[in-house]
Each structure stands twice: as structure tokens, then as C-alpha cells.
Amino acid sequence: MLPANLPARRDRRSGAQQSQSPVAKPWWTKRHQSQSPVAKPWWTKRHQSKSPVAKPWWTKRHQSKSPVAKPWWTRSPWSRARWTKSPWSKAAAIAAVLSTVFLGACSSGQAGSPGATTHIPDPTPPSAVSHVFVIMLENVSYDSAYGPKPIYPYLANTLRPEGVLLNQFYGVAHWSLGNYLAILGGTSPTKDIQGDCTKYTDMTEAQPAADGQVTSKHGCVFPKSVPTLANQLTDNNLTWKGYMQDMGAAPYREQASCGIPSLGPDKSDLTQNSVPWDNYAARHNPFIYFSAVRDTPACAANVKPLDQLTTDLKTAATTPNFAFISPSLCDDGHNECPAPRTPDSWLSTWIPLIQASPAYKNSMIIILADEAKNDSRACCQEPSGPNVPHPGGPNSALLQAQGNGAGGGRIGALVLSPFVKAGSTSTIPYNDYSLLRSIENLFSLPHLGYAAQPGLVPFGPDVWTSKAQTSSASAVPTPTN
């Protein structure tokens, strides 16, 4: 044994004295030991604070003295005064850049598909717009509507100079119905919806899917769990209506309110074929394809024949915040009917009526078609959805057409409003999901389905003028949620 008074040996690697403790710890832990019984390792000390609820250093640069301050990355650049005295002038420059980026990067039948998605906050929507009118025409391509020889001269030559033309607006599907449902619910088509639902049946084996979508093997009517813009508006004390021309003219074909079609053998939709005195088509009435609307009293109360619009326009209070208007199969261009049953004649009657109404001073009208002819291009990184691989390709002809079945083709859209620059043109790509997102932004609503896609661009300063933000006219009612 060694003598008890011998000095302790030094470790040859560190020179540190070995401990006489019977349970000595290795040398490499000693440099981080603390006199505190609950000491923390050294690597946490640089971020410790004397504050009992201190936050780590990496959050301090974004802290605000405001008790309800939002982080810097959520602040909308459109409302920050330090950018410019007029946020819309700065935003217009950004819109021009976006247009260049989106139009310059196209692939797989998609116009305006950026290679990488960068989150850009939505532009602040115009506070002065409190009424939106969506008018759907049928089966007309951009070149046919607004080209050198337009088939609807009143639309192209009279109305176009009054508004802003969105010359890169695309449908999202072929055939018709998928486009109508995309605007109301942000939904992509199932196989039956792609075929225009010749049999009117509820979806079977419906299951929720990512991004607010639903998978279903058969059927057309979405389950009650799928919300719509109409439900959002109702929940926030805002109003909506659907106006369907000819609905109820032949009572054996469809209901006079709500518009649910009568069914023939094998639940076939009797409105698939028109009759001379009734050209209503259930597939152009999106409300009845969502159980969340169809199976409630609101459907019969709010989905009415077109003539009801004349009464509702008499005061701003009776004019709905959102109106979806479907002309008949003769008046929307779907069928070739004898004059004056043409889209031009219809527009020349109803557009002046809306513009002369008390509500128009706070309104937006958008005129668009459901799908283009012989064109299945898409834009805006449109997803195909969980049910069909090609939303714009129900047959071989459209799969082989320009776009290869990616979407509903280039249709264009015209926006009329006191808050747009007359005669202007926007070249930013938009589609039906963009339109839904833009409407939801106007009413401060969350985004449904594919309207919530990251990077999807809603209407911005390419559409709205600065007076849409500063108008002293009545503002949109504040949502309760």
C-alpha cells in the first residue's frame, strides 16, 4: 500500500489532480461542473437570461413592445408605409415582376408555373368592394371572345373598354361542372364530375383527402363535411344568392327553388337535355352539388330564378354580397338558339341593370366562361387532385390538345367595377381557384380547398386601383368569425 501522506497523482494528459473521492467523476466532466445542485451545461449559459420567462436570443430581433405584436414576416408589405406613400404603386411594380416570372416559366401544359414556390403575402384586398357578381358563360376560348374577330361584339367591344381584361385566365377542368364547383368550393373533379354528372347521385365511399379535397369512386354531390363559399358567408353574417335562368319553367324537370333536378331511370338528370321553354341545366348550378348547401333551408331560400335579381337590385341592402349568375343554355352560348337568345343579347340586358343599381358603387362583376374549346392548358401550378390524373382530359381529343389535359384552357375574364382601371389588361395568370381566393380575401374569409395553395396569386394591384382602398363608400360588413 502507498503511504497515506503521498501527494495525489496528476493525470498525464491534463495535469489535473485526481480526486480522493471514492466515487470520483472523470476529468472531462469537471470543467463544466457547477456549484449549483441543478446546474445546466455550459452550452446553454450564453442564452440564459435573468428574466424568469426569458426567450432565447434568436427571437429577440423580432420582438415588439406591443403586447399583441405580430412577427415581422406576417406583416403585409402592401400596408407598410415605409415602402412608399402609395402602397399600390409599389405593388404594381411587384405585380409586373410577378407577371414576368409566371409567364416566363411554363411546363407540362401549365402557364405561369414557377419552378420554386416562394411565399408572398396576399395583397390587401380593396375594402370598398362589398358585392361580387360572378357571371358564367359557356365553352368559349380567349381568342374567340377577345381576339380580332370576337364572336360576342358587345362583350369585346363595348364592355371590354370599361374594365380590366385578365388575358391569362384559365379554366381548371373539362367538362363544365368541375369549373363551377372549383369557384364555389375549391374542389377538384371526380370521374363522374368530369363527365358532367349525367346521373345525379350523392358520392359513395367519400373520404377526406389532403388540401380540403375528397376521394370518391362514384357520385357527384359532395358530403356535408365539405364547406363552400356560401357556408362561409352565412357563418359570417354575409349574404349570398344563386340566380338561375329558366329554373322552374318546366316543373317536371327541376325544382323552382334550389333547382334540384328531377330524375329519370337510373337516377339520370332530366336537365341534361333542354326543352324549348326551359333551358336550365342543373350542372350549371354549383350549389346543389354540395350537401352543405343543398340539404339546408338556405338552398330553397337563396337559389332562385334569374328574374329575382331584378327585385333584389332595387336596394343595396337587398343585393347579396355574393351572387352567382347562370344564364340559360341558350343565353350562355352552350346551345345555338335563335336570336335574341345569345350571350351578347343577354349581357346587353343584364350588365346595364346591375351597373345602374345602388349597390354597384361598391361592386365587382366578373364575366368568364367555364372552359375553352379544344384547349386543355392550365396555369398556376394547378394540382390534378386525388381522383383523376388529368382534370382537363375527359377524352382522348382533349388529352391530345394543347395542354394535354392539364386544365380547362385559356378563357380570359373581364372585371367591371368602379375600382378598376377602364381599358387596362392584366397578364398575370389566374384560374378558378384564384378567383375563389380573391373573393374570400374581399370578405376576410379563410381559403377553401385548392384556393389555399401556397403561391396561388389572388387579384392584386394589377386589377384594383388605389381608390379601392381609400373610397369613403360603405365597407364590407365585418365578419363575426
N, C-alpha and C positions, 0 to 999 in steps of 0.2 A: 504493500500500500504506500501511497505518497504521503509525505508529511502534511499535516493539516495547515501549516502556515505557508505552504508554497503559493506563489502568485498564480492567478488564473492564466491559462494559456491563451494566446491570441490566434485567431483563425488566420491561416496562412494566406487566404485570398483577400480578406478585407481588413485584417488588423484589428477587428472588433473583438472585444473581450467576450469570452464565453460566459454564460450565466451560471451561477451556482444553484439556480432554481432547479428543483428535482423535475419540473415539467417545462423546461426551457423551450422557447419557440425558436425556430431557425432564424439566422441573421437577416435573411432578406425581408422579413416582415417588420423588423424593428424600426426601419426608417419611416414607416407610415403609422407607427403606433401613436396613440394619443392618450393623454391623461384622462380624457373623458371616458366614462364607462360605456357610452354608446357612440363612440366616435365613428365618423364616416371616413371612407378612404380619401386620400389626398386629391384624387381627380375630380371630386365633387366640390372641393372647397372654393375653387375660383369663381363658382357661380352662386355660392351661398350669399344670403342676404340677412341683414339683421331684422328685416321685416318678418313677422311670424307667418305671413302668407305671400312671401315674395315669389315673383315669377322669374323663370330663367331669363338669362341675358338676351336670348335671341328674339324674345317678344318685345323687348323694351323700345326698339326703334319704331314700332307701330303703335305704342301705347298712346292713349289720348287722355287728357284731363277731363274730358267729358264722361259722365257716368254711363252714358249709353252710346259711346262712340263705336263706329263700325271700323273694321280694319281697312287699311288704305286700298287693298286690292279689290274691295267691293264697291268703292265709290265710283259712280258713273262719271267717266271723263266728259260726258256731254253736259254735266251740270257744274263742272268745276270752273269757277270764274277765272282762275289763273291761266287757263288755256287761251281764252280770248274773250272779248266783251260780248261777242255773239257766238254762243256755242254751236249754232247751226252753220256758221261759216267755216269753222274748223271741222265740223262733222262732214260738211260737204266735200272737203278735201280728202278726208279719210274714205268717204264713200267712193270717190273717184279711184283711189288706190285699191279699194276692195274690188271694184269692178274690173280693174286691170288684172288683179290676181286671180279672181274667179273665172274670168273669161279666158285667161291665158293658160289655164291648167285643166284640160279636158281629157277624159279617158273613159273607155268602156261605155260609150253612148251617153256619158254624163257631161253636160255643160256646166262649167263653173265648179269643178271638183278639185279643191286644193289638195296637194299632196299630204299636208300635215294640218291637223286641226289645232288652231290657237284660240283660246277663249277670249272673246271680246265682249264686254258688257253690251246688252241691248241698248240701242239709242232710247232716250227718254221719249215716250210717245206723246203726241200732242194732246194737251189737257182739254182743248176746246172741242174735240170731237166726241159727241155723246150718242150719235146714231149712225149705224152702219147698215147699208143695203147691199146685199150680195145678189147679183142677177146672173143666172147661168144660161148661156146659150149652148147649142149642141153642135159637135162634130165640125169644127171649123179651124183650120190651121192659121197660123200667124200671117203667112203670105196671102192667103185668101181674104182675110179680114182687113189687113192693113197694107197690103202690097200695092203695086202700081195700078192694078185693076181690081179694087175691092168689090166683093160680092154684096156688101152691105154699105152703100154710099152714105147713108145717114150716120152710121157709126163711124166710118173712117173720115168723112169729110166735114161733118157738122159737129159731132160730139168730140172727136179726137182733138181738135184745136182748143177745146175748153178744159182739157185735163192733162194728166201725165200718163204717157204710154209706157207700160212696163214691157219692153220688147223682148225680154228674155224670161218670160213667164212660161212654165211648163206644167202640163198635167202629170199626175203621178201614176195613172193606170189606164188600161183598156180592159173592158168597155166602160160605159158611162158610170155605173153605180159606185165604183171604187173612188172616183174623184169627189163625188158628193159626200161620201162618208168621211173621207180624209179631211174635208173642210169642217165638218161638224164634230168629229171625234178624234182626229189624228190617227186613224186606224188604217192598216194596210189590208189589201183584199185577201179573202179566202178563194178557194177554187170556185165555189158557187157564186160569190160576189163578182168575181172576174167574168163570169158568164151572165151577169145581169139578173141573176136570181129569177129564172123563169118559173120556179116553184117557190112560193112564199112560205118559208118554214123557219122555225127557230133553229139556232145552232145546236148540234148534238155533240156530245163529248167535248164541250168547250172548256179549255184550260187557260189560265193566265200565263202569259209569256213575258219576256223582257220588254222594257220600254213601253209599257202600257198596252201591249198587243195581246191577242187571243189566238190560240190554235183551235181549229175545228175541222172535222172531216166533212161534215155536211151542214147545210142550212145557211141562213142569211142574216137572221136577227141576232144581234149581239146580246149576251146576257145582261141582266140588270146591274151587274158589278162594273160594267164599262160606262163611265160617265161621258157626258157630251158638253159642248159649249152651252147648250140650253140649260142643263142642270147647273152649271157653274153660275150662269146669270141669275137663275132663280134663287140659288143659295145666297147670292149677294144682293138681293133686293133690286135686281135689274130685270128688264123685260125683254121678251123675245116673241117673235111670231114667224110662222111659215105661211106664205101666200102661194097657193097652187091653182093655176088657171084651169078651168073646166072641171075641177074636182067636184063630184056630186052631180054633174049634169046628167049622167045616166046612173041612177041609184043602184041598178043591178051590178054595176062594175066596181064601185067603191063607196066607202062612207063619205057623206057630205062634209063631215068634220073629221079631222085626223087623217083620213084618206087611206085607211087600211083597205087593201084590195079584196074583192070577192074572189073566191077560189073555185076552180073547176075540178075536173077529175085529176087525181094525184096531186092535189093542192097547187095546181097551176094558176098563175097570176092572170086574171082576166084583163088586166090593164096593159098587158104586153102588146096587145093589138088595139088600135084606136078605132072609134066609130065616128061617123061624120059630125055628130053633135057632142062628142066627148073625146077630147084628145089628151086627157090627163094620163100620166104614167106614174105608177107607184114608185118605180125605180128612180124617179127624179124628185122624190120626196124623202130626204135623208132621215127625217125624224122617226119614221115608222120602222127603221132598221136598228133601233136601239131600244131594248126593253125599258131602259131607264127613263125614256120619254113615252114610248107607245103605251106602256101599261100603267100610266098615271092619268088622272083627270086633265092634266095640263095639255095633253095631246089634242083632245077634242076642243079644249078652250082656246088653244093658241095656233093650231094648224087649220087655216081657213081658206075658202076660195079667194081668188085674187081680188074680186070686187070689194072685199072687206078693206083692202088697202085704201080705197078712196075715202071711206069713212074715217079710218084711223089717222090719215094725214091731216085732218082738219085742225088739229091742235098738236103742239109739241108734246103735251102730256099724254096723249093717246097714241103717239107714234112710238113704236118699240125701240129699245136701244139696239136690238139686232133684228134684222129682217132678212129672211132667206126667200127669194122670189124665183119660182119656176114657171116660165111661160109654158103654154101647151106644146104638144109635139108639132103642131103647125107653126106656132109663133116663135119657137126656139131654133128652128132650122133643121130639126131632125127629120121631119116629113116634108115632102114637097106638096104644098097645098095651094089652092087658087088664091090670088090676091083678094083682099089685103092681108091674108094670114101669112105674113112674113116677119122675120126678126126686125127689119128696118121699120116696118109699119108699127110694130109693137113698141119698139124703142121710142119712136117719134110721138107716141101717145103717152107712155108712162114716165119717161125721164123728165119731160117738162112738168108733169104733175108733181113728181117728187121735188123737183127744184123750186117749184112755186109754193111748197108747203112751209109752214112756220118752223118746222124742225130742220130744214135744210141748212140753215145758217150754222148749224153745229153738226153737219153730217158728212159722211163719206159714202159714195156709191162706187162699187167696183163691178165692172162688166167683164165677164170672162166666159170661155167655153169649157166644156168638160174635157174634151180630148181633141187631138189633131187627127186629120185623115192621113193615113199612110206614113205615119211618123211615130216612132216609139222611143224617142230620146227622153232623157231625164236630166235633171240638174241637181245641184246642191247636195251631192253625196246621198241621194235617196236610197234608203235601205229597201231590200226586196220584201222584207217581212218574213214571218215564220211559216207561211202557208204555201206560197208559190215562189218559184225561183225567179220568175220574170213577170212582175206586175203589169207590164205593158205588152205581154206576149201571149194572148189567149189563143192565137192560131199561128200557123207557120208563116203566113204572109207578114204579120207584124214582128215575128221573130227575125225575119229576114230584112225587114225595113230598116231605115236609118235609125239607129239606137239599139237594134237587136233585142227589143222587148224590155228595155230598162225602165220606161215610164210612159206617160201619156202624150208625149210630143210637145213641140213648141206651139203654144196657143196665143201668147200675148194677153195682156189685160189692160183695161183703161180705168183709171181712177179719176172720178169727178168729185170736187169738193171746193169750198171756199178757201181751203188751206193747202192747195197745191198750185204750182206754177203752170198756168194755162199754156198748152202747146209744148211742154217740156217732155223729155224722154229719159227714162232710166234704163241703163244697160246692165244693172245688177241682176243676176239670176234669182228667180223666185219660183216657188211651186205652191201647191195647195196647202202643204204643211206650213210654209212660210206665211201664207195668208191667215191660217188659224192662229199662229203665234202672234201675228201683228194685231189681230182683233183682240186676243187675250191681253196683250200689252195695253191696248187702249183702255180696257176696263180693269186693269191691275189684277188679272187673274193668273193662276199658275198655268203651265203649259201641259197640254194633254198629249199622250201618245208620242208620235214622231214629231210633233211640234216642239218637243223638248230636246230634240237632237242637239248635242254640242256643236257649235259652229254654224247652226242654221241661222240665216240672216233674216230678220224681220224688216218691215218698212222703216226707213230712216230718213235722213235729210235729202236723199235723192227723190223722195216722194213728197215730204212735208215742207212747207215754208216756215220761216221763223214766226210768223204771226199765229201759227197754230199753237204756239206755246204762250204767246202774250195776249191773245184775244180776251177781252173782258166779257165775252158771251158766257152763258151758263155752262158750267163744267159738268163732267160726268158725275153722277151720284157716287158718293164714297161707299165702296163695298163694306159689308158688315164683317167679313172674314178676311 
